[in-house]
């Protein structure tokens, strides 16, 4: 482990800079997808672990890793209040901060705030749709093929869901529900296609009347003959019970 920590140490300045640029907190997947970090990781030996959790564990005095959300925080994140006194992340505060950063950047470029709001809503919808489709595809795939990586796939989706705001989560649930209902309707239509008009089938109630007691009124059960006071028919109709 000591050798591994020595190998990882050169990443410290780059990791700190990237996290600082993000306001003091960053999702692990986003952090390691940054080109600056990728360049440093490429210098590591092939057998060295490149997992976020393993790398960050080498810098306990500089970073805090939140496994549940797959988020890495540094001192700047604590200064901004993104981590509460209870040690839990305040995801809403993080998202508000990021949103404000984007607004300021767009204002500097002269982009109207109203346009920015529309773009944010569109990106949010796109994000939800992509996550929803990804979730559906993963579930469908795991249902067909059981693999060792199945649990990791579901865990990854769960982490993404936990990182959503209340509004985003509500939109995701609504989208997934609508998609599943539409799929059920499509399957039902496909199964009924080509069968022609539907025929209503009636189940004849069996004759429970003791033998020797004539039928009263109209036909009641299969093969009941009209021997009573009413106008009996040879065969009963629909589901009317036999009156005694």
C-alpha positions in Angstrom: 0.0 0.0 0.0 2.9 2.3 0.8 4.3 1.9 -2.8 0.8 2.6 -4.2 0.5 5.9 -2.2 3.9 6.9 -3.5 2.9 6.3 -7.0 -0.3 8.3 -6.6 1.2 11.4 -4.8 2.0 13.3 -8.1 -1.8 13.5 -8.8 -2.4 15.7 -5.7 -1.9 19.2 -7.3 -4.0 18.3 -10.3 -6.8 16.8 -8.3 -6.8 19.9 -6.0 -7.0 22.3 -8.9 -9.8 20.5 -10.7 -11.9 20.2 -7.5 -11.2 23.9 -6.7 -12.4 24.9 -10.1 -15.7 23.1 -9.4 -16.2 25.0 -6.2 -14.7 22.5 -3.7 -16.8 19.4 -4.6 -16.9 17.2 -7.7 -18.5 13.9 -8.7 -15.9 11.2 -9.0 -16.8 10.2 -12.5 -16.6 13.9 -13.7 -13.3 14.4 -11.8 -11.6 11.5 -13.4 -13.1 12.4 -16.8 -11.3 15.7 -16.7 -8.5 15.7 -19.3 -6.0 17.1 -16.8 -6.6 14.2 -14.4 -6.7 11.7 -17.3 -3.3 12.8 -18.4 -1.9 12.2 -14.9 -3.6 8.8 -14.6 -2.0 7.7 -17.9 1.4 8.0 -16.3 0.6 5.4 -13.7 1.8 1.8 -14.0 -0.8 -0.4 -15.8 -1.4 -2.5 -12.6 -2.1 0.5 -10.4 -5.7 1.1 -9.4 -7.4 4.0 -11.0 -10.6 3.8 -9.0 -11.8 7.0 -7.5 -12.1 5.5 -4.0 -8.6 4.0 -4.0 -6.9 7.1 -5.3 -8.6 9.6 -3.0 -7.9 7.3 0.0 -4.2 8.1 -0.5 -4.9 11.8 0.5 -6.9 11.6 3.7 -5.6 15.0 4.8 -6.7 16.8 1.6 -9.9 15.2 0.4 -13.1 13.6 1.7 -14.8 10.9 -0.4 -18.5 10.4 -0.1 -19.1 6.8 -1.3 -22.9 7.0 -1.4 -22.9 10.0 -3.8 -19.5 9.2 -5.4 -18.4 12.8 -4.6 -15.0 14.2 -3.6 -14.7 17.3 -1.5 -11.8 19.4 -0.3 -11.3 22.3 2.1 -13.0 24.8 -0.4 -16.1 22.6 -0.3 -16.3 22.9 3.5 -15.7 26.7 3.2 -18.7 27.0 0.9 -20.9 25.0 3.4 -21.5 22.1 1.0 -20.8 19.7 3.9 -23.0 20.2 7.0 -22.1 19.9 10.7 -23.4 16.4 10.6 -20.9 15.5 7.9 -23.5 15.0 5.2 -23.5 16.7 1.8 -26.0 19.4 1.0 -26.7 18.5 -2.6 -29.2 21.3 -3.1 -26.7 23.9 -2.1 -24.1 22.4 -4.4 -26.5 22.6 -7.4 -27.6 26.2 -6.5 -23.9 27.1 -6.5 -23.2 25.5 -9.8 -26.3 27.2 -11.3 -25.1 30.6 -10.1 -21.6 29.9 -11.6 -23.2 29.2 -15.0 -25.3 32.3 -14.8 -22.3 34.5 -14.1 -20.4 32.9 -17.0 -23.2 33.5 -19.4 -23.7 37.1 -18.2 -20.1 37.7 -18.9 -20.7 36.5 -22.4 -23.8 38.7 -22.8 -26.3 35.8 -22.8 -29.8 36.9 -21.5 -30.9 35.3 -18.3 -34.3 34.2 -19.8 -32.5 32.3 -22.5 -30.3 30.7 -19.9 -33.4 29.5 -18.0 -34.8 27.9 -21.1 -31.5 26.2 -21.8 -31.3 24.9 -18.2 -34.8 23.4 -18.5 -34.0 21.8 -21.8 -30.8 20.3 -20.4 -32.6 19.1 -17.4 -35.2 17.3 -19.5 -32.5 15.9 -21.7 -30.6 14.6 -18.7 -33.8 13.0 -17.3 -34.7 11.4 -20.6 -31.2 10.0 -21.0 -31.1 8.7 -17.4 -34.6 7.2 -17.9 -33.6 5.4 -21.1 -30.4 4.2 -19.6 -32.2 2.9 -16.6 -34.8 1.0 -18.8 -32.0 -0.4 -21.0 -29.9 -1.6 -18.0 -32.9 -3.2 -16.3 -34.0 -5.0 -19.5 -30.4 -6.1 -20.2 -29.9 -7.4 -16.7 -33.2 -9.3 -16.8 -32.1 -11.2 -19.9 -28.5 -11.8 -19.1 -27.1 -12.3 -15.6 -23.5 -11.0 -15.4 -21.0 -10.3 -12.6 -21.2 -6.6 -13.5 -25.0 -6.4 -13.1 -24.9 -5.2 -9.5 -22.3 -2.5 -10.4 -24.6 -1.2 -13.2 -27.6 -1.0 -10.9 -25.5 0.7 -8.2 -24.2 3.3 -10.7 -27.8 4.2 -11.7 -28.8 4.3 -8.0 -26.1 6.8 -7.3 -27.2 9.0 -10.2 -30.8 8.9 -8.9 -29.7 9.9 -5.4 -27.8 12.9 -6.8 -31.0 14.3 -8.4 -32.9 17.1 -6.9 -36.6 16.6 -5.8 -37.9 18.2 -9.0 -35.6 16.1 -11.2 -36.5 12.9 -9.3 -40.2 13.7 -9.7 -39.7 14.3 -13.5 -37.7 11.0 -13.8 -40.4 9.0 -12.0 -43.1 10.5 -14.3 -41.1 9.9 -17.4 -40.3 6.3 -16.5 -43.9 5.6 -15.5 -45.2 7.1 -18.8 -42.7 5.1 -20.8 -43.6 1.8 -19.2 -47.3 2.4 -19.7 -46.8 3.2 -23.3 -44.8 0.0 -23.8 -47.6 -2.0 -22.2 -50.1 -0.5 -24.5 -47.9 -1.2 -27.5 -47.5 -4.8 -26.5 -51.2 -5.2 -26.0 -52.0 -3.7 -29.4 -49.3 -5.9 -31.0 -50.8 -9.1 -29.4 -54.3 -8.2 -30.6 -53.2 -7.3 -34.1 -54.7 -9.5 -36.8 -57.2 -11.2 -34.6 -60.2 -9.3 -36.0 -63.1 -8.2 -33.9 -63.2 -9.4 -30.4 -65.9 -11.9 -29.4 -67.5 -11.6 -26.0 -67.7 -15.0 -24.4 -70.3 -15.9 -21.8 -69.8 -18.6 -19.2 -72.9 -20.7 -18.7 -73.8 -21.1 -15.0 -74.1 -24.9 -14.3 -77.4 -26.3 -13.4 -77.6 -26.6 -9.6 -81.4 -27.3 -9.5 -82.3 -30.8 -8.2 -83.6 -33.1 -10.9 -87.4 -33.2 -11.2 -87.9 -29.5 -10.3 -89.1 -27.7 -13.4 -87.7 -24.4 -14.6 -89.8 -21.2 -13.9 -89.6 -18.4 -16.3 -87.2 -18.0 -19.2 -84.4 -20.3 -20.1 -81.7 -20.4 -17.4 -79.0 -23.0 -17.9 -77.7 -25.1 -20.8 -80.2 -27.7 -22.1 -82.9 -26.6 -19.6 -86.3 -27.2 -21.3 -89.3 -25.0 -20.8 -91.7 -27.1 -18.7 -92.6 -24.4 -16.2 -95.1 -21.6 -16.2 -92.9 -19.3 -18.1 -91.9 -19.5 -21.7 -89.0 -22.0 -21.6 -86.4 -22.3 -24.3 -84.3 -25.2 -25.1 -81.1 -23.5 -24.3 -80.5 -20.9 -21.6 -79.1 -17.4 -22.4 -76.2 -15.6 -20.9 -75.6 -16.0 -17.2 -79.0 -15.8 -15.5 -79.2 -17.9 -12.3 -81.9 -20.6 -12.0 -84.7 -19.4 -9.8 -86.2 -22.0 -7.5 
